[in-house]
């Protein structure tokens, strides 16, 4: 049924999904994946940082790796933060 909707309608539906739900939709078919990657992730995550976005908290490691695989070709700036405690000497 969703296959019959145009891209604008699908974008409006996909806008209300969490990152985890969008990731699930990307596995359904190539068209849905392309819509989500191109209309949401490509623009939002071209300057990617590993902290500050709580939407990633719901992803497990495999899901994050899959998500990262989709956006890595579009990343223009990457900031990586560590959660490791640093000892002061």
C-alpha positions in Angstrom: 0.0 0.0 0.0 2.8 2.5 0.8 4.4 1.7 -2.5 1.6 3.6 -4.2 2.3 6.9 -2.4 4.5 9.5 -3.9 7.8 10.5 -2.3 6.4 13.6 -0.7 3.7 11.6 1.1 6.3 9.1 2.2 8.5 11.8 3.5 5.7 13.2 5.6 5.1 9.8 7.1 8.7 9.0 7.7 9.3 12.4 9.4 7.4 11.1 12.5 9.5 8.0 12.9 12.4 7.7 15.3 15.9 6.9 14.0 15.4 3.3 15.0 12.1 3.1 13.1 13.5 4.8 10.1 16.4 2.3 10.1 13.8 -0.5 10.1 12.0 1.1 7.1 15.3 1.3 5.2 15.4 -2.5 5.2 12.0 -2.9 3.5 13.0 -1.8 0.0 15.5 0.3 -1.9 13.0 3.2 -2.6 12.2 3.7 1.1 15.9 3.6 2.0 16.8 6.2 -0.6 14.0 8.5 0.5 15.1 8.3 4.2 18.8 8.6 3.4 18.5 11.4 0.9 15.7 13.5 2.5 16.5 13.1 6.2 19.9 11.6 7.1 22.1 13.2 4.3 21.1 16.7 5.2 20.9 16.3 9.0 24.1 14.3 9.5 26.6 15.8 7.0 28.3 17.3 10.2 28.2 14.3 12.4 29.1 14.2 16.1 29.0 11.2 18.4 27.4 13.1 21.3 24.5 15.5 21.8 21.9 13.6 19.8 19.8 11.5 22.2 18.1 9.8 19.2 21.0 7.4 18.9 20.6 6.1 22.5 17.9 3.7 21.3 20.2 2.0 18.7 22.3 -1.0 19.6 25.8 -1.4 18.2 24.7 -3.3 15.0 21.9 -0.8 14.3 24.3 2.1 14.7 26.8 0.4 12.4 24.1 0.0 9.8 23.0 3.6 10.2 26.6 4.8 10.0 27.1 2.8 6.8 24.3 4.7 5.2 25.5 8.2 6.2 29.3 7.8 5.9 29.4 8.8 2.2 27.6 12.0 3.1 29.6 13.1 6.1 31.6 16.2 5.5 32.7 16.8 9.1 33.1 14.3 11.9 33.5 14.9 15.6 34.2 12.0 17.8 33.9 12.2 21.6 34.9 9.6 24.1 33.0 8.6 27.2 36.1 7.1 28.9 37.2 8.7 32.1 40.5 10.4 31.9 42.8 10.3 34.9 44.6 13.5 35.8 48.2 13.1 36.7 
